[in-house]
């Protein structure tokens, strides 16, 4: 519903995916009073129906006994915001299942890792529909589908990529400010997206390739050096793409590593250990493609990518 000035009065949010990211942020927004519904597959719907959605978090637990969810897009109308919280490798094959949610009034906020998805969504829905966004969180699902959140980091960053998105972003800023999460309405969203891409490519790459958590990366000098070199290579790719990442962004990335719990690891590493599909082609692989397009020398990225691909082949 929109007021005469075009602002959203009662924002209806549908989150595509109720996993460790979508489930967490959806539950926190619901706690704050937002109108949140999950769009999920049948198996996840059964979990939500029988087990509810519990958040076990260092920032406070939460129980949503009967979360709102749909498995058919015909079951909901007049959606204001669709938040995409799926894995990158699911995006292209999943679009047809949820694209009916997008009407003239609806905007998209992707919380996927990396940058590859923007070109896909721009082509499908138009740039004016796609808000810039990212999530920073260390979380996973347990055996019954509840969210385990192990770090105080639980941040959403979003911002306009088109002037038409200002009213919906202002309203989202209101709701996120009331929720038990960290949220930033950024006027430099492209820079923030690439800063996250730089960090997650290094973090997921080194943890998965070496099969270690944060502690050893911080403490073993040569491993830290590898991590820092990979950050530098990602910065060079960002710069070649016209995004002004600097050494200050690299310093910030390392500060993030310093405050993470010793046993923290990346979602890619968690998925690898569970024998699930991983985003190596979507993250490291796509970065390598961009580096090749710009004729950049990225030996650490290439090595990390090759190691993870070999390990994935064995599984």
LINJOPE-V132564 format. One record per residue. N is the residue number from 0. PHI is phi in whole degrees, -180 to 180 (none if undefined). OMEGA is omega in whole degrees, 0 to 359 (999 if undefined). Layout:
n: <N & N>
phi: <PHI & PHI>
omega: <OMEGA & OMEGA>
This chain:
n: <0 & 1 & 2 & 3 & 4 & 5 & 6 & 7 & 8 & 9 & 10 & 11 & 12 & 13 & 14 & 15 & 16 & 17 & 18 & 19 & 20 & 21 & 22 & 23 & 24 & 25 & 26 & 27 & 28 & 29 & 30 & 31 & 32 & 33 & 34 & 35 & 36 & 37 & 38 & 39 & 40 & 41 & 42 & 43 & 44 & 45 & 46 & 47 & 48 & 49 & 50 & 51 & 52 & 53 & 54 & 55 & 56 & 57 & 58 & 59 & 60 & 61 & 62 & 63 & 64 & 65 & 66 & 67 & 68 & 69 & 70 & 71 & 72 & 73 & 74 & 75 & 76 & 77 & 78 & 79 & 80 & 81 & 82 & 83 & 84 & 85 & 86 & 87 & 88 & 89 & 90 & 91 & 92 & 93 & 94 & 95 & 96 & 97 & 98 & 99 & 100 & 101 & 102 & 103 & 104 & 105 & 106 & 107 & 108 & 109 & 110 & 111 & 112 & 113 & 114 & 115 & 116 & 117 & 118 & 119 & 120 & 121 & 122 & 123 & 124 & 125 & 126 & 127 & 128 & 129 & 130 & 131 & 132 & 133 & 134 & 135 & 136 & 137 & 138 & 139 & 140 & 141 & 142 & 143 & 144 & 145 & 146 & 147 & 148 & 149 & 150 & 151 & 152 & 153 & 154 & 155 & 156 & 157 & 158 & 159 & 160 & 161 & 162 & 163 & 164 & 165 & 166 & 167 & 168 & 169 & 170 & 171 & 172 & 173 & 174 & 175 & 176 & 177 & 178 & 179 & 180 & 181 & 182 & 183 & 184 & 185 & 186 & 187 & 188 & 189 & 190 & 191 & 192 & 193 & 194 & 195 & 196 & 197 & 198 & 199 & 200 & 201 & 202 & 203 & 204 & 205 & 206 & 207 & 208 & 209 & 210 & 211 & 212 & 213 & 214 & 215 & 216 & 217 & 218 & 219 & 220 & 221 & 222 & 223 & 224 & 225 & 226 & 227 & 228 & 229 & 230 & 231 & 232 & 233 & 234 & 235 & 236 & 237 & 238 & 239 & 240 & 241 & 242 & 243 & 244 & 245 & 246 & 247 & 248 & 249 & 250 & 251 & 252 & 253 & 254 & 255 & 256 & 257 & 258 & 259 & 260 & 261 & 262 & 263 & 264 & 265 & 266 & 267 & 268 & 269 & 270 & 271 & 272 & 273 & 274 & 275 & 276 & 277 & 278 & 279 & 280 & 281 & 282 & 283 & 284 & 285 & 286 & 287 & 288 & 289 & 290 & 291 & 292 & 293 & 294 & 295 & 296 & 297 & 298 & 299 & 300 & 301 & 302 & 303 & 304 & 305 & 306 & 307 & 308 & 309 & 310 & 311 & 312 & 313 & 314>
phi: <none & -118 & -88 & -65 & -88 & 92 & -83 & -81 & -86 & -118 & -76 & -99 & -111 & -116 & -105 & -83 & 106 & -123 & -88 & -67 & -93 & -62 & -64 & -64 & -69 & -64 & -66 & -67 & -67 & -61 & -55 & -81 & 101 & -73 & -88 & -120 & -131 & -95 & -104 & -136 & -79 & -60 & -64 & -69 & -60 & -64 & -62 & -64 & -66 & -87 & -112 & 68 & -128 & -107 & -110 & -104 & -136 & -68 & -100 & 118 & -80 & -149 & -127 & -115 & -66 & -130 & -63 & -80 & -148 & -136 & -118 & -131 & -65 & -70 & -86 & -147 & -130 & 55 & -83 & -90 & -141 & -108 & -101 & -91 & -133 & -106 & -75 & -59 & -71 & -90 & -58 & -62 & -77 & -98 & -55 & -62 & -77 & -125 & -65 & -67 & -68 & -88 & -111 & -61 & -92 & -95 & -117 & -113 & -124 & -82 & -113 & -77 & -75 & 84 & -131 & -58 & -68 & -64 & -64 & -66 & -72 & -59 & -66 & -78 & -122 & 95 & -63 & -68 & -89 & -104 & -78 & -77 & -161 & -159 & -129 & -121 & -161 & -111 & -152 & -152 & -103 & -89 & -65 & -104 & 92 & -88 & -90 & -108 & -112 & -108 & -134 & -71 & -76 & -155 & -111 & -110 & -122 & -146 & -174 & -77 & -110 & -157 & -57 & -65 & -88 & -60 & -61 & -68 & -69 & -65 & -71 & -62 & -61 & -63 & -69 & -67 & -69 & -90 & -91 & -83 & -144 & -93 & -146 & -134 & -94 & -96 & -95 & -131 & -70 & -63 & -63 & -66 & -62 & -74 & -62 & -65 & -61 & -58 & -67 & -69 & -66 & -71 & -65 & -68 & -66 & -72 & -64 & -75 & -65 & -97 & 58 & -132 & -98 & -60 & -52 & -61 & -63 & -72 & -91 & -92 & -56 & -69 & -71 & -59 & -60 & -62 & -59 & -66 & -65 & -67 & -59 & -63 & -66 & -67 & -61 & -63 & -66 & -59 & -60 & -65 & -85 & 90 & -106 & -88 & -75 & -130 & -64 & -65 & -66 & -68 & -61 & -64 & -60 & -70 & -61 & -62 & -61 & -70 & -98 & -71 & -57 & -57 & -93 & -68 & -148 & -83 & -64 & -63 & -64 & -61 & -64 & -62 & -66 & -87 & 77 & -93 & -60 & -126 & -95 & -61 & -73 & -73 & -100 & -64 & -63 & -69 & -61 & -64 & -61 & -64 & -61 & -66 & -62 & -94 & 56 & -98 & -90 & -132 & -65 & -69 & -58 & -63 & -67 & -61 & -60 & -63 & -65 & -68 & -62 & -65 & -66 & -66 & -64 & -68 & -85>
omega: <182 & 174 & 185 & 181 & 180 & 179 & 181 & 179 & 178 & 186 & 177 & 185 & 170 & 178 & 178 & 183 & 178 & 180 & 185 & 178 & 182 & 179 & 181 & 184 & 176 & 179 & 180 & 177 & 176 & 177 & 183 & 178 & 180 & 179 & 187 & 174 & 177 & 168 & 188 & 173 & 186 & 182 & 178 & 177 & 179 & 177 & 181 & 181 & 187 & 186 & 187 & 179 & 179 & 174 & 175 & 194 & 174 & 178 & 179 & 181 & 179 & 178 & 174 & 190 & 181 & 181 & 178 & 180 & 175 & 172 & 182 & 182 & 178 & 184 & 179 & 181 & 171 & 179 & 179 & 184 & 173 & 177 & 179 & 182 & 179 & 171 & 182 & 183 & 177 & 193 & 188 & 180 & 184 & 187 & 182 & 183 & 184 & 187 & 177 & 175 & 186 & 175 & 180 & 185 & 193 & 174 & 181 & 173 & 178 & 175 & 180 & 174 & 175 & 183 & 186 & 186 & 183 & 179 & 179 & 182 & 177 & 182 & 184 & 189 & 183 & 185 & 183 & 182 & 192 & 177 & 174 & 181 & 176 & 177 & 173 & 182 & 173 & 184 & 178 & 176 & 174 & 188 & 181 & 174 & 176 & 184 & 175 & 183 & 193 & 181 & 178 & 177 & 175 & 192 & 168 & 173 & 181 & 180 & 185 & 169 & 180 & 183 & 181 & 184 & 185 & 181 & 181 & 179 & 178 & 179 & 176 & 178 & 178 & 183 & 181 & 178 & 180 & 183 & 180 & 177 & 171 & 181 & 179 & 171 & 191 & 173 & 176 & 190 & 179 & 177 & 180 & 179 & 181 & 175 & 176 & 181 & 178 & 183 & 187 & 177 & 177 & 184 & 180 & 181 & 184 & 180 & 183 & 181 & 183 & 181 & 177 & 178 & 187 & 185 & 180 & 178 & 179 & 191 & 182 & 189 & 183 & 178 & 174 & 179 & 178 & 178 & 182 & 178 & 178 & 174 & 180 & 179 & 178 & 176 & 179 & 178 & 178 & 180 & 178 & 178 & 177 & 180 & 191 & 171 & 183 & 177 & 176 & 177 & 177 & 177 & 178 & 179 & 180 & 176 & 176 & 177 & 183 & 183 & 178 & 176 & 185 & 183 & 179 & 175 & 184 & 176 & 177 & 179 & 177 & 179 & 179 & 181 & 178 & 182 & 180 & 174 & 181 & 187 & 186 & 179 & 181 & 182 & 183 & 182 & 180 & 176 & 178 & 176 & 179 & 179 & 179 & 178 & 181 & 179 & 179 & 176 & 184 & 186 & 180 & 177 & 181 & 180 & 180 & 179 & 181 & 181 & 181 & 179 & 179 & 179 & 179 & 179 & 181 & 181 & 999>
